[in-house]
């Protein structure tokens, strides 16, 4: 009898016609998977096989625009979802109304799997769990149109007690990579642990999701530098890790990001489905992608009515040569620009999904530019060795660590946000740094870079659009006190002074923009929600806070709004208002 191993996950919901969606599942054997909706809409697909596991991405057609319909999943004609003893409401597919111009988008990153019910959770309640609990308690409650999960959906290098026990029973953890995952099979354990959490499983079955990887989906500091990559390639276990990481990401996360039309044109998807076992085809693809970033595109575009999302690959698309470092290779950078400028005036809001923040605390930004200068030899070989060691130890590898890419992204944002067809807002949505904040740029229209042509200016005119860096993490993780203090210092006046000293030492020019922190920093397990309606935009930050017994998972946990603001006026209200107001004078 065929069983449902994992899922269902509601992934793509079409916003143009509003009549189709995709649902992802994993079964425990080959079968025909089917989705049947109460409205009469349906879809089916035969499973494909990778490394002994069986998956299907089921296209559901015939949905009614502007409706919500319950659905069930059948495997070989036997209903497997919803589960008979489920305490949750029926899973639904909700479609936007024709010409919808409003979207609610909830985002965050960095989620450790929730601890078992009989274990004390060391990092507090899970924000996704608490969101699920709130929505399940009141099916009529306002819910997001989509979840954006901005990296570190699983942690291949920081495994749980349960996963460590499984590794110990399977192989010798005294040999590298120790208690980190080693291959595709162990990656499947991570997704089981994370997505079988009952609350999260139900949430992902009824709210569409978009995902992108960050470093911990493979390993901490993934693709930090050419020297780092050379060191990893010299280890006997790295090749299997990177191939398994990319293969599992393609199956569990990437496929669901794509529309049915994109899937129909994807030669790899066709190859994997056309053979009894798609492992070799997918492994070959992963090997090409690991060897040459331009061989694969993980970035993608989604339009939600008049809101455009460009989800950008910050990890696999990097160019690591110290003299030509780039966050995005030429093809990826061209794709980003083309998508941003396609059909100008057709969207009111542009969201750039970047797992790594564009705008960081000023001290950290300056430190990353300084280290990049040291590593390319500005102060000689000895300083270069020091810089590489510091870069790895301190995770100094955000946009600021790729100075030319930071400038190009800044210019792109300014250009997109200018002119008669400019969107109302351009927001960079990020995670990674285990706290939340809002930062806003100030534009240097007459700034000049030393490499500019004689008599030319490298500055940019201030855009018409409201431009913001919105950073939210973690969903469920922790941050040591010393790092919290470091981030606060990084935003301070003294921190900016130290940053200027580092720039002088590294002969680093000042950034194309300055910026100020207009909200935060907020620490805790949290989610941000953007509500975009017409050309208006508002933002809410919710934290998962435990209200009762601190030793029982989820006991009394609920989402508490700690900040809420109209992005057109930047007028916020909530317990964090005093902290925000204090930040205005120091940014």
Number of C-alpha atoms within 10 A of each C-alpha: 7 16 17 21 17 19 21 29 25 27 29 25 28 21 22 16 15 22 22 24 26 26 27 23 23 24 23 15 19 20 20 18 27 25 23 18 21 12 14 12 17 21 20 20 17 18 23 26 21 22 16 14 19 20 27 25 27 27 20 24 18 15 23 20 20 15 15 17 18 15 21 19 27 20 25 16 12 13 18 17 20 19 13 8 6 11 12 18 15 18 24 18 23 22 22 24 18 15 14 17 17 20 20 19 19 21 28 31 31 28 24 23 23 26 22 13 12 9 11 15 18 13 15 23 30 32 27 24 24 24 22 23 20 17 17 18 11 10 12 8 10 10 17 19 20 23 23 23 23 28 27 27 25 26 26 24 18 16 18 19 11 13 18 17 13 14 20 14 10 10 12 12 15 9 9 14 16 15 23 22 28 23 20 21 14 19 23 17 17 22 18 15 19 20 23 16 17 14 18 21 18 27 26 21 24 25 22 24 25 22 27 27 27 28 23 20 24 25 20 17 20 18 22 22 22 15 14 16 15 11 11 16 13 10 11 11 15 19 17 15 21 24 23 26 23 24 25 24 21 17 18 19 19 19 22 25 26 19 19 21 8 11 16 11 10 13 10 15 19 13 14 18 19 11 13 12 18 20 18 14 16 24 18 14 17 22 18 15 20 18 10 14 19 18 14 15 15 21 21 20 18 18 16 23 24 23 22 21 23 21 25 25 23 25 23 25 27 22 23 20 12 17 12 11 20 23 27 25 18 14 14 21 17 12 17 21 17 11 15 22 14 10 10 15 14 15 22 24 29 25 20 22 28 25 33 26 22 23 28 26 25 26 26 24 24 29 24 29 28 28 28 28 25 25 25 20 18 17 15 11 13 11 18 19 15 13 23 21 14 15 21 15 10 10 14 23 22 24 25 27 26 23 24 15 19 20 17 15 18 19 19 16 21 22 19 21 23 16 14 9 16 24 26 21 25 24 22 25 26 28 28 24 21 25 23 25 23 20 22 20 19 13 19 16 14 13 14 18 15 9 8 10 10 7 6 11 14 17 16 19 13 18 20 19 24 19 23 22 23 24 33 33 30 27 30 26 23 19 14 9 9 9 12 16 10 16 20 15 17 23 21 19 15 12 20 21 13 17 23 20 17 19 21 13 14 22 15 20 16 15 19 22 19 14 18 20 27 23 25 22 21 22 17 25 30 33 27 25 21 20 20 23 18 17 16 15 21 19 20 19 23 20 25 25 21 21 11 11 11 16 15 18 21 25 15 14 25 22 23 14 18 17 21 21 18 15 19 14 9 13 11 21 16 14 12 17 17 12 14 22 15 14 18 12 11 13 19
